[in-house]
Each structure stands twice: as structure tokens, then as C-alpha cells.
């Protein structure tokens, strides 16, 4: 098979299953490590499509009617848009060159609220709380004592708040856990320990990987407040919010009245009867929501300190901030090599939503629940690749995370530099392309190349996440006839299959046309043997 820019020929890159092959579908031999001649495998062979300004032409050297091929088309633009493309016979084109504005689809209260907070953090400006300016002196706290806290009450405004009373139920050298007095008595010590003990043990690891949080009030602790005010906040927007961190609490209340002038984040409370909003069972709150939200919001707190206070930049872009917080939920699986080996319990359901919509989800364009599934899976992929030694800019997974947090860079530029030590956003292609192959090929028999596999999650299995989430790989379309046209969003992947007899009918040559302005990449993968 030869793949070329339209009207210009280029060398193609071919990867065979565990072996480098001279050409896709060519047969022949190559040598293994012992020097013995072995048969070149063509099952799973991958060819990269090189696009020119006018698209690309694919020439297949030999095809049998029974073979099946996958075509993966992706856009590595760094601005949000939806692009049209067409797969057709050589010499024809019916593609519309219009580029469509990207629409985010329906937005729920959770994604809208968190996007609001991250955007608001980019504009915070005022006096940072200092220990010498405390309104009340820091003093030893005792279990059972109470304190008052401000909690914002609107998903559309951060200026309105209510004051709640929290009872101190847990403390160690790192943090204080308060539970709103309205529900504190309904949460037993054993129930509290079911979600707080593992988090307490993981705080040091999260700091080691992601960095340290600030300590504006000088008490050496951060605070977690479990309060039905968060349940009510979600209900006010018609949904559910599991928790949030808001950097306004690090600034003087003289500037921001809602500030608590301390490191604090907030989580929902179990609410089986739905008294305060959407019903949240105790068992699911303890097994899923609370165990995940604690390291998730801690990462937001750490990120703000690292990007803004320590490195003098702005807060991290919302899509990457959320992707990194979901990655932080994997902290419970950290091993002796300081590596998070498995995914957190709440991540599979988000991944499932993304895998069903990779062509229409721009995960670098926002932080909806589906977009978070994409940004998390992308960060998980890059983290694993760094750990495997496949990332030129990072020595291992921990180094990759450190490079993303200990910097003033944000967003896509931050990712490209951390992974590749490149300042050219066009190099996003070198990350996005292999990521798309890994989503399709992982947990199949098509490849053993660790550049195209996930280790921490099986993308084709039922998950142990208390939801019975079933992952079935990426969604794809079977092309019924040519010409075939469709669209793909920025950072999206569109997967299509076509048969050998369809290719033979074109004279073994396909043409791919793309919309004006689309930075296109792609691959052809042979899905079955000769």
C-alpha cells in the first residue's frame, strides 16, 4: 500500500504486529532478534496517511476481497471547529469546503458550573490572604468543635453565598474534615472512614506527583467540607454537583465577600431521600462520589498554587484542569514505583461516553462530562506512554505530571511542551494520532506494540465501577458505498471500515478530500490477515 499527499508521493510508515514490515500486504520476510528469518505479519499493519493541501491519495498494492480495513481520520487543529471530509475514488470531489462552528451540544449544570469556576479563576485579582492578616488566630482544634463556612449558592454567580456550620469529624497533619451539622449525625465514624482513610493515606502521594497546595492562612492544613449546600447548589441548576474548589477562598474577603480565606473545598452529602436535591444513596456516595471527589478537588487546589502563586501564570485551562483532576482520581492505585497503575472508580463511565462520540467531541474545547472523558483518557494515555519511556519530553509518568503542573504554561501548549518539549502546537498531531490508534487497537489481537495499548484499563470489558459500565472500544461506521462524506471536530477521531472488494472496485486507489483549513491526519489499519 502507498499513501501520499494528493498528486505528490511520500514514503509511508508501516508497523506490523510486533514486527516492522516492508509494506502493508506485501508478505516477505524479516529477521527476529535471533537472526532467524520469520514471516512478516500483516494483521494489524498500520500506514500513516500524509495529507497535503489538497488531501491525500491511498494506493493499495494488493488487496483481497475478503479483507477489511480501518481508516482513522482526525483533526489536530488547535481552535474549535467541525470539518468536513470525503473518502472517494481518485479524481472526484463533492466535498463542501465550509468549516462549521463547533457546537457543544446540551450542557448540564455540573459542566456549566465547573467551567464557570475555572473561567472565573482566570480573572481573580486581589490581596492574597496572609497568615499575619487572619481575622482570627489559628488555634488547636478538637474533634467535635464547630466552625462557620461560606458556600456559594448559585451556579451562575459566585457572589452570593450562604453560611453553614460544620462539625470537625476528622483531622490529621494534612487536613481537617468537617461535616455540615445538618447531616453530621447521620454519617457514622465507620461510614466516614470508608472514604476518608484511603484519601488520607494518599495525600502525600498526590503532593509528590502533582505538587503542593498553598497555605495562605498559615495553619498547615487544608479543609474538606461535606455539606448539603453542594446538593442544593446542584438542584438549583437542575442537576447534581459532587464537589468543587474555588480559588476565591485564597483571597481576602475584603475583595471577595464569599472568601473563607483558607484552603478549602466542598463536597456533596449523602442524601438518600432527596431532601436537598437529587437523591444520593449512602452506599454510592461512599463507594464512588466521595472517594473520587476528594483527590479530584485536591488537584484543582494544587494546580492553582503551582500555576498562579508559584509560577506567576494564570490558572490552568478548564479542559486540562479537569482532565488532570480525573487523572488524580487514579491515585489510590499508586504503587512502589510511584506510578498510578489503574483508573479510578468514576472514570470508566466518562470514558464510555467519550468512546461513543470520538468524532463529535472536541475534548480540548471545554469540560462537559463527555469532553472530560476524552481529556482524562488522553492524559491517561500520555501518562502511560511517559511511564513506558515512549515520550521524548518526559522521563516517566511522574515527570510528565510534574512538567504539566510546575509551569506557567497552560492548555494545549502545556501538553505539547510537557510531552515533547516542543513549542509548536502543530506537534499535537504526534500525540493525538497514536492516541486515536490506541483507543481502537488496545485490548484487541491486532497489535502488541505498547505505543498503541492502554495498560491501566481494558477498553473492551465490563468495568468494576459499581455501575457495571461496559466499554466496547470506539464507535465506528461501516462504509456502505463511495463516495462517503462525514465530519470530524477539532481533536476528534472518525473511524470507518471498508472492505477489500470496495477498494478493488476503485482500482486500489482511494482519495481523501478535506475541508479548507483542516489540519488532517490519519491512518489505515488492516484488520484481518491475508
Secondary structure, DSSP 8 states (H G I E B T S, - for coil): -EEEETTS-----EEBTTB--SSTT---EEE-TTS-EEE---TT-EEEE--BTTBEEEE-S---TT-EEEEEEEE--SS--EEEEEEEETT--------B--------HHHHHHHHHHHHHTT--S-B--GGG-SS------TT-EEEEEEE--SS-SS-EEEEEEEEEEE-SSEEEEEETTTGGGS-HHHHHHHHHHHHHHHHHHHHHH-----TTSSS-EEEEE-HHHHHHHHHTTS---EEE-GGGGB-TTT-TT--SS-EEEE---BTT-SSSS-B-HHHIIIIIHHHHHHHHHHHHHHHIIIIIIT------HHHHHHHHHHHGGGGGB-TTS-B-S--TTHHHHHHHHHTTTTT--TTS---HHHHHHHHHHHHHHHHHHHTT--TT-SSHHHHHHHHHSSS--HHHHHHHHHH----GGGGHHHHHHHHHHHHHTTSSS---GGG--SS--TTSB--SSS--B------EE--SSSEEEEEEBT-EEEEEEEHHHHHHTTSEEEEEE-TT--EEEEEEE-S--
